[in-house]
């Protein structure tokens, strides 16, 4: 009888130890699983989430706000021209953040004074070769009617080479373009173009309507290239 009691107690002890071991193992598995799920959720570079907004270099995000000025060929906008011969100035498809550059229109009875975004041609001038296209855009040509016997106005275009070789000024009739001079030279620098303030000025596409000073923009060359 005593032997049976001892055997019974021994069997209960074994079952209790096995139950405890099973509970501990199951708890560890649940903890590991929860930790893995949390790491996947907090991983911003998870390749299974290619459109993650926290990844600014995501190739699926062509309108990356970290580089708003870079032309995006995947998005096109329509540029229309008004107050001109539509056959000579058809609609154009321009990439987002791209630029437009067309020759100035001509009329025998009027002087062309530039392109504008507003219909009244007063508040919002458009600079060819510099103003960025960020939406469908209509450009309006501004004209000044010619009067009989009126003398053409002439304006001075001054070139400030900013330490480079001298460039002669030009006298340009109102509504006409200045001609592009030879690029100035400056030791250890590369010439980037002529600027009106912070805006690059395309001499072949923007007409002169007042006296203007254009300033040369330079980029310092690497010392190894200069040598």
Wavefront OBJ file of the C-alpha trace (Angstrom):
o trace
v 0.000 0.000 0.000
v 2.815 2.403 0.900
v 4.566 1.556 -2.333
v 1.473 2.499 -4.357
v 1.160 5.846 -2.540
v 4.799 6.653 -3.171
v 4.474 5.744 -6.866
v 1.360 7.901 -7.169
v 3.097 10.897 -5.576
v 6.146 10.437 -7.806
v 3.942 10.369 -10.917
v 2.135 13.574 -9.845
v 5.495 15.289 -9.291
v 6.648 14.364 -12.813
v 3.415 15.653 -14.348
v 3.696 18.935 -12.409
v 7.290 19.505 -13.572
v 6.300 18.777 -17.186
v 3.383 21.249 -16.978
v 5.654 23.994 -15.614
v 8.262 23.395 -18.331
v 5.599 23.560 -21.069
v 4.234 26.856 -19.697
v 7.699 28.464 -19.625
v 8.453 27.378 -23.225
v 5.129 28.746 -24.534
v 5.706 32.089 -22.796
v 9.144 32.457 -24.408
v 7.705 31.780 -27.852
v 4.990 34.432 -27.419
v 7.549 37.010 -26.239
v 9.844 36.312 -29.208
v 6.935 36.582 -31.641
v 5.788 39.925 -30.214
v 9.336 41.318 -30.365
v 9.690 40.288 -34.011
v 6.400 41.939 -34.949
v 7.421 45.147 -33.184
v 10.775 45.260 -35.031
v 9.022 44.833 -38.385
v 6.605 47.653 -37.579
v 9.363 50.041 -36.481
v 11.678 49.340 -39.418
v 11.339 52.344 -41.809
v 13.468 50.736 -44.496
v 11.394 47.560 -44.646
v 11.636 46.461 -48.328
v 8.061 45.185 -48.131
v 6.927 48.812 -47.713
v 8.321 50.614 -50.803
v 5.987 53.602 -50.456
v 7.052 54.349 -46.884
v 6.781 58.176 -46.562
v 9.721 58.187 -44.152
v 11.982 57.114 -47.022
v 12.522 60.281 -49.136
v 14.636 58.495 -51.733
v 11.871 56.011 -52.506
v 11.995 55.432 -56.308
v 8.221 55.021 -56.371
v 7.858 58.651 -55.252
v 8.789 60.688 -58.383
v 7.583 63.940 -56.810
v 10.143 63.680 -54.014
v 9.750 66.934 -51.996
v 13.421 66.854 -51.035
v 14.296 67.874 -54.607
v 11.389 69.976 -55.915
v 13.338 71.706 -58.710
v 14.469 68.547 -60.508
v 12.560 68.034 -63.796
v 10.240 65.043 -63.659
v 9.650 63.565 -67.154
v 6.990 61.238 -65.733
v 4.644 64.219 -65.227
v 3.773 66.494 -68.159
v 1.990 69.845 -68.226
v 0.513 71.768 -71.150
v 1.836 75.241 -71.947
v -0.407 77.408 -74.158
v 0.408 80.734 -75.843
v -2.143 83.514 -76.262
v -2.162 86.857 -78.152
v 0.061 85.329 -80.828
v -0.255 83.355 -84.049
v -1.342 79.937 -82.777
v 0.139 78.222 -85.805
v 3.558 79.644 -84.968
v 3.168 78.939 -81.255
v 1.397 75.591 -80.791
v 0.768 74.054 -77.391
v 3.785 72.395 -75.775
v 4.128 69.472 -73.365
v 6.710 70.285 -70.679
v 8.007 68.086 -67.849
v 7.146 69.122 -64.321
v 9.762 71.628 -63.073
v 11.004 72.044 -66.645
v 11.447 75.364 -68.440
v 10.189 76.890 -71.707
v 12.259 78.863 -74.182
v 10.788 80.131 -77.464
v 11.783 82.950 -79.809
v 9.946 86.254 -79.236
v 6.927 86.804 -81.534
v 6.945 89.597 -84.105
v 4.276 91.994 -85.360
v 4.598 94.847 -87.817
v 2.101 97.018 -85.929
v 3.253 96.455 -82.362
v 6.264 95.920 -80.135
v 6.497 92.719 -78.104
v 7.139 93.428 -74.395
v 7.398 89.924 -72.969
v 5.364 86.978 -71.689
v 3.025 87.089 -68.699
v 1.045 84.533 -66.730
v -1.799 86.960 -65.962
v -4.203 87.897 -68.750
v -3.720 91.619 -68.112
v 0.049 91.256 -68.669
v 0.924 93.373 -65.644
v 1.471 91.399 -62.430
v 3.204 88.129 -63.283
v 5.999 88.223 -65.883
v 7.308 84.895 -67.143
v 11.058 84.523 -67.708
v 11.896 82.246 -70.630
v 14.483 79.618 -69.760
v 14.142 80.174 -65.993
v 10.531 80.144 -64.777
v 9.568 76.577 -63.803
v 6.457 74.829 -65.092
v 4.583 73.293 -62.150
v 1.055 73.137 -63.604
v -0.832 73.622 -66.865
v 0.136 77.168 -67.877
v -1.133 79.819 -70.286
v 1.357 82.486 -71.357
v 0.058 85.826 -72.656
v 2.124 87.954 -75.024
v 2.232 91.636 -74.087
v 2.228 94.167 -76.929
v 2.590 97.914 -77.272
v 0.897 99.319 -80.342
v 3.177 101.315 -82.605
v 2.271 104.954 -83.199
v 2.995 106.777 -86.449
v 6.125 108.897 -86.172
v 7.058 107.465 -82.752
v 10.788 106.968 -82.227
v 11.821 103.522 -81.063
v 13.004 103.496 -77.477
v 16.491 102.168 -76.820
v 17.730 100.627 -73.585
v 21.185 99.729 -72.278
v 22.136 96.176 -71.354
v 25.162 96.216 -69.045
v 27.213 93.100 -68.348
v 28.896 92.807 -64.948
v 31.448 89.999 -65.284
v 32.074 89.921 -61.511
v 35.847 89.765 -61.715
v 35.984 88.153 -65.153
v 37.105 89.654 -68.431
v 35.210 92.774 -69.487
v 32.087 92.511 -71.663
v 30.872 95.553 -73.595
v 27.415 97.000 -72.942
v 24.771 96.881 -75.665
v 22.133 99.346 -76.845
v 18.965 97.398 -77.623
v 15.681 98.609 -79.064
v 12.612 98.083 -76.919
v 11.074 94.671 -77.521
v 14.224 93.222 -79.056
v 16.741 90.736 -77.671
v 20.334 91.521 -76.804
v 22.836 89.343 -78.630
v 24.826 86.819 -76.639
v 28.420 88.013 -76.153
v 31.430 85.741 -75.894
v 31.613 84.119 -72.467
v 33.864 86.007 -70.058
v 36.881 84.274 -68.558
v 37.961 84.090 -64.924
v 40.929 82.137 -63.612
v 39.919 79.078 -61.584
v 36.222 79.477 -62.411
v 33.640 78.111 -64.820
v 31.109 80.521 -66.331
v 27.481 79.444 -65.665
v 25.576 82.188 -67.454
v 24.147 85.683 -67.098
v 21.716 86.392 -64.266
v 19.212 89.132 -63.515
v 19.331 88.969 -59.728
v 18.861 85.283 -58.888
v 17.156 84.463 -62.188
v 19.099 83.133 -65.160
v 18.507 85.334 -68.201
v 18.187 83.716 -71.633
v 19.419 86.443 -73.982
v 17.913 84.799 -77.060
v 14.383 84.481 -75.666
v 13.797 87.454 -73.337
v 13.216 90.900 -74.818
v 14.566 94.125 -73.348
v 11.985 96.560 -71.961
v 14.166 98.707 -69.681
v 17.791 99.334 -68.776
v 19.169 96.185 -67.210
v 22.403 94.928 -65.649
v 23.190 91.249 -66.017
v 25.708 89.657 -63.663
v 27.962 86.715 -64.487
v 27.575 83.653 -62.304
v 30.658 81.531 -61.626
v 31.485 78.153 -60.178
v 34.874 77.585 -58.559
v 36.800 74.826 -60.291
v 38.472 72.001 -58.397
v 42.127 72.848 -57.780
v 43.175 69.580 -59.451
v 41.283 70.536 -62.631
v 42.842 73.998 -62.684
v 46.329 72.538 -62.293
l 1 2 3 4 5 6 7 8 9 10 11 12 13 14 15 16 17 18 19 20 21 22 23 24 25 26 27 28 29 30 31 32 33 34 35 36 37 38 39 40 41 42 43 44 45 46 47 48 49 50 51 52 53 54 55 56 57 58 59 60 61 62 63 64 65 66 67 68 69 70 71 72 73 74 75 76 77 78 79 80 81 82 83 84 85 86 87 88 89 90 91 92 93 94 95 96 97 98 99 100 101 102 103 104 105 106 107 108 109 110 111 112 113 114 115 116 117 118 119 120 121 122 123 124 125 126 127 128 129 130 131 132 133 134 135 136 137 138 139 140 141 142 143 144 145 146 147 148 149 150 151 152 153 154 155 156 157 158 159 160 161 162 163 164 165 166 167 168 169 170 171 172 173 174 175 176 177 178 179 180 181 182 183 184 185 186 187 188 189 190 191 192 193 194 195 196 197 198 199 200 201 202 203 204 205 206 207 208 209 210 211 212 213 214 215 216 217 218 219 220 221 222 223 224 225 226 227
